[in-house]
């Protein structure tokens, strides 16, 4: 059986990303600057429904040592892609967007090219549009989980999950989740 050039290239790329170990790891004094994009889901308890959408986040992190990173991020999501907003019958609890700014600390496992992490961020969230009158500001805490793959000393790709717990309005907005693909540039090691 003969494989075409595209299939050969795809197999070689998967092999290289999976098995070639670079000397790239999480380090102290390392800065990370990147973008993330993906899906968002906001739980709204008035009818036990989920508002689905997409969003993007800009993130920065600084390696305090090879175990802990200081993290900061900000972004916005459109969470009304599956909503049909009939303003007469819809309660005033369905935002069209959720934006946030947050900061916190992450525990990083130093495992050469694959870098898993988990952390906690605290921040402010703003919900607006849709059926909300004006803008609703909420404090919140995020559980941050992720897995990055270090392509080299300077570049990494990965996946990130953010689960937000709002500190107020918890019965109205019991869940806010984001699943993102990440791309970042690192320097300063």
Backbone bond lengths (Angstrom), bond angles and torsions (degrees), N, CA, C in turn:
res aa  C-N    CA-C-N  psi(-1)  N-CA   C-N-CA  omega(-1)  CA-C   N-CA-C  phi
1 X - - - 1.444 - - 1.524 108.22 -
2 X 1.289 115.97 130.80 1.455 121.10 -178.39 1.526 109.95 -108.74
3 X 1.353 114.99 131.73 1.457 120.26 179.57 1.517 110.03 -95.14
4 X 1.329 115.77 143.63 1.454 120.45 175.57 1.522 110.81 -71.70
5 X 1.326 115.60 166.95 1.471 120.80 -178.41 1.525 112.29 -61.04
6 X 1.301 117.67 -38.97 1.463 119.83 179.84 1.528 111.42 -64.02
7 X 1.327 117.08 -42.56 1.458 120.44 178.52 1.526 110.49 -66.60
8 X 1.341 117.81 -40.24 1.456 120.77 177.22 1.530 110.99 -61.63
9 X 1.334 116.37 -43.09 1.462 120.51 178.99 1.526 110.83 -64.48
10 X 1.330 117.21 -42.37 1.462 121.04 -179.96 1.526 110.98 -63.12
11 X 1.327 117.27 -43.45 1.468 120.86 178.73 1.526 110.52 -64.29
12 X 1.327 117.39 -42.15 1.474 121.03 178.30 1.525 111.37 -64.16
13 X 1.329 117.49 -39.54 1.469 120.98 179.56 1.522 110.53 -65.94
14 X 1.332 117.84 -44.45 1.462 121.16 178.49 1.528 110.02 -62.46
15 X 1.313 117.80 -43.15 1.466 121.67 178.11 1.526 111.12 -61.10
16 X 1.319 116.98 -44.77 1.468 120.77 -178.10 1.523 111.24 -64.67
17 X 1.320 117.37 -44.38 1.469 120.64 -178.58 1.525 110.63 -68.39
18 X 1.323 117.76 -35.01 1.452 121.43 -175.38 1.522 113.90 -82.20
19 X 1.329 117.83 -39.90 1.453 119.33 -168.48 1.532 116.09 -114.15
20 X 1.291 119.36 -14.68 1.456 120.30 -178.41 1.524 108.32 -84.32
21 X 1.310 117.12 116.07 1.465 121.86 -177.76 1.523 109.70 -92.17
22 X 1.321 115.58 119.00 1.452 121.56 175.06 1.520 108.48 -96.55
23 X 1.303 117.47 156.72 1.453 120.82 174.66 1.523 108.52 -85.33
24 X 1.323 115.79 68.20 1.459 122.08 179.68 1.514 107.57 -129.81
25 X 1.318 117.43 123.78 1.463 120.72 -175.58 1.509 110.69 -149.04
26 X 1.333 115.45 171.59 1.458 120.90 176.81 1.522 108.73 -71.88
27 X 1.334 116.92 129.66 1.455 121.32 -175.82 1.513 111.62 -132.34
28 X 1.343 115.66 158.68 1.453 118.72 174.30 1.519 109.62 -73.14
29 X 1.328 114.99 153.71 1.472 124.15 -177.70 1.522 113.59 64.68
30 X 1.313 118.19 12.72 1.460 121.81 179.59 1.527 109.40 -88.42
31 X 1.314 116.32 130.15 1.459 122.80 175.23 1.523 109.10 -95.64
32 X 1.322 116.14 143.82 1.461 122.98 176.06 1.519 106.70 -125.88
33 X 1.309 117.53 131.21 1.459 121.99 175.68 1.517 107.33 -135.79
34 X 1.339 116.48 125.14 1.448 117.13 -175.63 1.507 114.84 -160.87
35 X 1.312 113.22 -179.29 1.460 122.83 179.19 1.517 109.21 -126.12
36 X 1.325 115.04 147.20 1.455 121.80 176.67 1.523 107.81 -132.45
37 X 1.313 116.39 145.75 1.461 121.07 177.43 1.524 108.91 -145.67
38 X 1.342 115.40 146.03 1.456 118.63 179.51 1.505 112.70 171.02
39 X 1.317 115.23 -150.65 1.453 121.60 -174.46 1.513 113.70 -99.00
40 X 1.341 115.02 155.89 1.458 122.85 179.29 1.522 109.17 -135.86
41 X 1.327 115.63 150.20 1.463 121.02 177.14 1.521 108.73 -143.18
42 X 1.325 117.06 125.07 1.458 123.55 179.02 1.520 108.78 -113.83
43 X 1.321 116.16 118.58 1.459 120.96 176.01 1.514 110.25 -80.18
44 X 1.327 116.48 132.64 1.460 122.04 178.56 1.519 106.89 -125.94
45 X 1.318 116.15 120.66 1.460 121.35 -168.91 1.516 114.80 -79.90
46 X 1.337 119.99 -11.18 1.462 119.54 -175.87 1.522 112.58 -58.80
47 X 1.329 117.80 -33.91 1.462 121.19 176.51 1.535 110.27 -134.06
48 X 1.328 116.24 20.58 1.470 122.32 -178.12 1.524 111.01 52.38
49 X 1.322 116.15 46.27 1.454 120.46 -179.04 1.522 110.08 -112.42
50 X 1.304 114.53 166.04 1.450 122.72 179.93 1.519 108.53 -120.38
51 X 1.333 116.52 128.28 1.460 121.45 173.71 1.515 108.03 -93.90
52 X 1.308 116.37 122.47 1.465 122.53 -174.07 1.521 109.28 -104.13
53 X 1.346 115.92 145.84 1.456 119.49 178.82 1.509 112.57 -165.92
54 X 1.315 114.42 -161.28 1.463 121.78 -178.87 1.516 108.38 -141.75
55 X 1.329 115.70 155.98 1.453 118.67 -178.94 1.509 112.51 -160.16
56 X 1.324 114.25 -177.08 1.462 121.53 -179.78 1.527 109.13 -144.56
57 X 1.313 115.89 151.30 1.462 123.06 -179.95 1.519 108.84 -135.94
58 X 1.321 116.80 139.37 1.458 122.67 167.64 1.529 106.19 -100.94
59 X 1.329 117.38 134.26 1.460 119.44 -177.73 1.528 111.48 -132.42
60 X 1.324 114.22 153.02 1.464 123.29 174.89 1.521 107.22 -137.19
61 X 1.306 116.52 141.81 1.459 121.17 175.57 1.521 108.70 -141.96
62 X 1.326 115.10 154.39 1.459 121.39 179.16 1.520 107.70 -134.31
63 X 1.340 116.45 127.42 1.453 121.69 179.74 1.521 111.56 -75.78
64 X 1.328 116.58 102.97 1.464 120.45 177.08 1.525 110.41 -65.76
65 X 1.318 115.99 -37.24 1.465 124.54 171.40 1.523 106.15 -156.65
66 X 1.317 118.56 -167.56 1.465 118.01 -178.18 1.529 112.76 -80.84
67 X 1.338 117.85 6.30 1.453 122.56 179.81 1.525 113.32 -115.76
68 X 1.336 118.09 -35.98 1.461 121.09 -174.80 1.521 111.78 -121.77
69 X 1.330 115.23 137.54 1.463 122.68 174.86 1.519 109.39 -117.19
70 X 1.313 116.41 136.74 1.451 122.76 168.25 1.524 105.94 -82.28
71 X 1.339 117.81 133.43 1.464 121.30 -174.77 1.521 111.21 -126.19
72 X 1.324 116.46 144.89 1.463 122.74 172.40 1.523 107.46 -143.64
73 X 1.323 116.13 141.45 1.456 119.59 179.33 1.516 110.73 -154.24
74 X 1.298 114.63 158.14 1.451 121.71 176.24 1.505 109.19 -151.17
75 X 1.321 116.31 144.16 1.452 118.58 -178.62 1.507 112.43 -171.24
76 X 1.307 114.31 -175.64 1.455 120.76 -178.11 1.523 109.82 -148.87
77 X 1.315 115.39 147.05 1.464 121.68 177.95 1.519 109.98 -132.41
78 X 1.298 115.41 142.46 1.467 121.95 169.26 1.519 105.33 -90.72
79 X 1.317 117.34 120.21 1.468 120.88 -175.28 1.523 112.19 -117.23
80 X 1.314 117.51 30.25 1.468 120.30 -176.90 1.518 111.82 -127.69
81 X 1.320 117.94 23.71 1.465 119.01 -176.49 1.521 112.57 -68.04
82 X 1.327 117.58 -27.04 1.462 119.58 -179.39 1.521 112.61 -105.01
83 X 1.332 118.28 11.73 1.467 121.20 -177.69 1.519 111.50 -96.27
84 X 1.306 114.22 139.93 1.469 121.51 167.77 1.512 104.60 -111.96
85 X 1.300 116.06 102.95 1.459 120.50 -172.80 1.519 111.06 -88.63
86 X 1.326 115.18 104.37 1.453 121.77 172.00 1.528 105.37 -98.26
87 X 1.315 116.19 102.14 1.454 121.18 -171.25 1.531 113.61 -62.76
88 X 1.327 118.66 -16.79 1.461 120.36 178.63 1.525 111.21 -76.02
89 X 1.340 116.11 -41.95 1.460 120.31 -173.59 1.522 114.14 -104.66
90 X 1.319 118.66 -9.79 1.450 120.94 -176.43 1.524 110.50 -88.27
91 X 1.335 117.71 130.55 1.462 119.88 176.76 1.533 110.79 -62.54
92 X 1.309 116.46 158.97 1.464 121.52 -178.72 1.525 111.29 -83.05
93 X 1.333 115.62 50.23 1.463 121.40 -178.73 1.525 112.55 -128.02
94 X 1.305 118.48 7.79 1.466 120.99 -174.46 1.525 111.13 -108.76
95 X 1.346 116.77 97.02 1.461 119.36 179.16 1.527 110.97 -77.92
96 X 1.312 115.20 157.25 1.465 120.68 173.44 1.528 110.64 -92.24
97 X 1.350 116.96 -28.62 1.472 120.79 -178.69 1.527 110.63 -135.58
98 X 1.325 114.56 152.00 1.462 123.00 170.94 1.519 106.62 -130.95
99 X 1.342 116.66 121.95 1.464 122.16 177.68 1.523 108.64 -118.59
100 X 1.335 116.43 154.26 1.463 118.37 -178.97 1.517 112.24 -152.84
101 X 1.325 114.00 159.33 1.464 124.31 168.32 1.519 105.33 -134.99
102 X 1.345 117.39 129.74 1.462 120.27 -175.91 1.528 110.38 -147.63
103 X 1.309 115.50 157.80 1.456 122.05 176.55 1.510 109.90 -145.52
104 X 1.337 116.35 155.45 1.450 119.05 -179.20 1.508 112.73 -179.36
105 X 1.322 115.13 -157.14 1.452 123.37 -174.38 1.517 109.17 -131.49
106 X 1.338 116.49 140.23 1.468 121.39 178.65 1.514 110.35 -126.25
107 X 1.320 115.49 143.38 1.463 122.89 173.02 1.522 106.97 -93.01
108 X 1.324 116.92 125.14 1.460 122.39 -174.70 1.523 109.41 -114.72
109 X 1.328 116.54 131.24 1.465 120.90 173.97 1.524 108.44 -92.07
110 X 1.304 116.83 124.27 1.459 122.87 -177.94 1.523 108.88 -88.07
111 X 1.327 116.77 98.17 1.462 120.35 -177.35 1.530 110.92 -129.03
112 X 1.298 117.53 51.27 1.454 126.67 176.32 1.521 111.27 63.69
113 X 1.333 119.34 -100.24 1.463 119.69 -174.34 1.523 113.53 -92.33
114 X 1.320 118.25 -29.58 1.463 121.73 177.41 1.525 107.62 -95.44
115 X 1.325 116.65 125.08 1.466 121.01 -175.61 1.536 109.61 -124.54
116 X 1.343 117.65 94.00 1.459 119.83 174.93 1.532 110.14 -81.17
117 X 1.335 116.24 151.18 1.457 120.13 178.24 1.519 110.71 -149.85
118 X 1.314 114.40 158.23 1.456 122.09 174.14 1.509 108.66 -146.27
119 X 1.319 116.47 142.48 1.453 118.89 -177.53 1.508 112.91 -160.93
120 X 1.331 113.85 -177.81 1.460 122.25 178.84 1.521 108.22 -130.72
121 X 1.335 115.74 133.19 1.462 122.28 177.30 1.531 108.72 -122.77
122 X 1.319 116.47 145.26 1.462 122.34 173.49 1.516 107.71 -117.79
123 X 1.331 116.60 142.65 1.456 117.46 -178.48 1.501 114.09 -169.70
124 X 1.320 113.48 -173.03 1.452 122.07 178.64 1.512 110.38 -113.38
125 X 1.319 115.94 142.27 1.457 123.11 -177.74 1.514 108.55 -124.83
126 X 1.315 116.40 140.51 1.462 122.30 178.39 1.525 108.42 -123.81
127 X 1.326 115.91 124.24 1.461 121.81 176.87 1.517 107.91 -109.89
128 X 1.327 115.71 136.99 1.456 118.77 -179.48 1.501 112.06 -154.62
129 X 1.319 115.10 172.34 1.460 121.21 179.27 1.517 111.16 74.36
130 X 1.313 115.92 -168.21 1.456 120.65 -179.60 1.513 110.83 61.82
131 X 1.326 116.10 -129.02 1.465 120.50 -179.67 1.527 112.64 -99.61
132 X 1.336 117.51 4.46 1.470 120.40 179.78 1.523 108.98 -80.48
133 X 1.319 115.34 131.87 1.467 120.46 176.03 1.524 107.89 -80.67
134 X 1.317 117.89 117.38 1.462 121.56 -179.67 1.517 111.23 74.75
135 X 1.331 116.28 -142.22 1.462 122.66 -179.92 1.517 108.73 -125.71
136 X 1.328 116.11 135.26 1.453 122.72 177.94 1.525 108.09 -104.62
137 X 1.345 117.34 120.26 1.463 122.58 178.94 1.521 109.33 -101.17
138 X 1.341 116.52 129.40 1.461 122.08 -178.22 1.525 110.33 -131.97
139 X 1.330 118.29 137.35 1.463 119.68 169.81 1.524 108.59 -79.95
140 X 1.332 116.12 150.23 1.450 118.52 -179.74 1.509 112.88 -155.08
141 X 1.318 114.87 161.70 1.466 123.12 175.25 1.519 107.56 -119.97
142 X 1.336 115.87 141.40 1.463 120.63 179.47 1.517 110.23 -119.86
143 X 1.312 114.96 137.78 1.455 121.02 167.40 1.520 105.04 -93.94
144 X 1.334 116.43 123.56 1.464 122.17 -176.34 1.524 109.33 -111.05
145 X 1.321 116.69 123.38 1.456 122.58 174.79 1.518 108.11 -126.30
146 X 1.319 116.87 144.13 1.454 118.51 179.48 1.509 112.78 -163.65
147 X 1.300 114.61 165.98 1.449 123.33 175.84 1.516 107.42 -142.00
148 X 1.329 116.00 117.53 1.461 121.64 178.88 1.514 109.64 -109.40
149 X 1.314 115.29 148.33 1.464 121.92 174.02 1.516 107.41 -115.95
150 X 1.332 116.34 118.69 1.466 122.10 -178.76 1.528 108.68 -80.49
151 X 1.324 116.48 108.12 1.464 121.21 176.85 1.528 110.75 -70.56
152 X 1.346 116.16 -33.87 1.461 123.24 178.82 1.523 106.97 -161.23
153 X 1.325 116.73 -170.89 1.462 119.07 176.62 1.527 111.70 -63.57
154 X 1.316 118.01 -27.42 1.459 121.28 -173.87 1.525 115.68 -104.24
155 X 1.316 119.87 -19.83 1.464 121.17 -171.93 1.518 111.00 -126.67
156 X 1.338 114.81 140.77 1.464 120.92 177.23 1.533 109.39 -144.45
157 X 1.318 115.39 151.02 1.459 123.02 173.32 1.524 106.69 -128.09
158 X 1.322 116.82 160.47 1.450 117.53 179.50 1.502 113.19 -178.95
159 X 1.325 114.48 -167.66 1.459 122.82 178.35 1.522 108.40 -131.77
160 X 1.326 116.40 145.51 1.460 120.68 -178.38 1.525 110.03 -137.65
161 X 1.312 115.53 140.61 1.459 122.77 175.22 1.525 107.31 -119.39
162 X 1.329 116.27 132.47 1.458 122.17 174.94 1.525 108.11 -124.50
163 X 1.326 116.11 122.44 1.457 121.88 175.68 1.520 107.22 -113.46
164 X 1.327 116.26 116.35 1.461 121.60 -175.45 1.513 110.98 -100.23
165 X 1.325 114.38 138.13 1.450 122.86 173.59 1.526 106.07 -117.22
166 X 1.322 116.80 113.63 1.460 119.63 178.08 1.524 108.61 -75.80
167 X 1.325 116.39 137.02 1.461 121.17 -176.74 1.520 112.23 -84.39
168 X 1.325 117.75 -13.15 1.463 123.21 171.86 1.528 106.72 -132.36
169 X 1.306 118.23 165.91 1.473 123.43 179.95 1.533 111.99 56.72
170 X 1.330 116.91 33.68 1.468 119.83 -176.25 1.521 112.95 -68.02
171 X 1.329 118.49 -28.16 1.458 118.62 178.35 1.527 111.78 -76.53
172 X 1.328 116.70 -28.80 1.463 120.16 178.52 1.527 111.33 -80.41
173 X 1.337 117.22 -40.95 1.467 122.67 -178.15 1.530 109.17 -124.52
174 X 1.348 117.29 80.12 1.464 119.93 -175.08 1.527 114.70 -75.32
175 X 1.325 119.01 -16.26 1.458 119.98 -174.44 1.523 111.41 -152.62
176 X 1.324 115.87 135.83 1.461 121.56 171.67 1.522 106.89 -141.45
177 X 1.332 116.75 118.64 1.458 122.25 -174.58 1.514 110.83 -127.27
178 X 1.341 115.66 146.63 1.461 122.65 175.44 1.519 108.82 -134.05
179 X 1.312 116.74 136.61 1.460 122.94 173.00 1.512 106.57 -125.95
180 X 1.342 116.63 117.69 1.453 122.01 -171.12 1.520 112.32 -126.54
181 X 1.326 115.40 150.42 1.457 122.88 164.45 1.527 106.54 -92.28
182 X 1.338 117.45 138.18 1.467 122.03 -174.13 1.521 110.86 -117.58
183 X 1.327 114.63 150.62 1.462 122.85 173.81 1.522 105.91 -142.74
184 X 1.342 117.41 129.27 1.461 118.37 -177.53 1.521 112.96 -146.30
185 X 1.323 112.78 157.04 1.465 123.41 175.23 1.528 107.37 -111.00
186 X 1.336 117.87 135.89 1.458 121.67 179.69 1.530 109.89 -122.21
187 X 1.346 114.94 149.56 1.467 120.95 177.80 1.525 109.24 -157.89
188 X 1.320 116.47 168.51 1.452 122.30 171.44 1.504 115.79 94.68
189 X 1.287 120.41 8.17 1.454 122.44 -179.83 1.490 108.44 -84.75
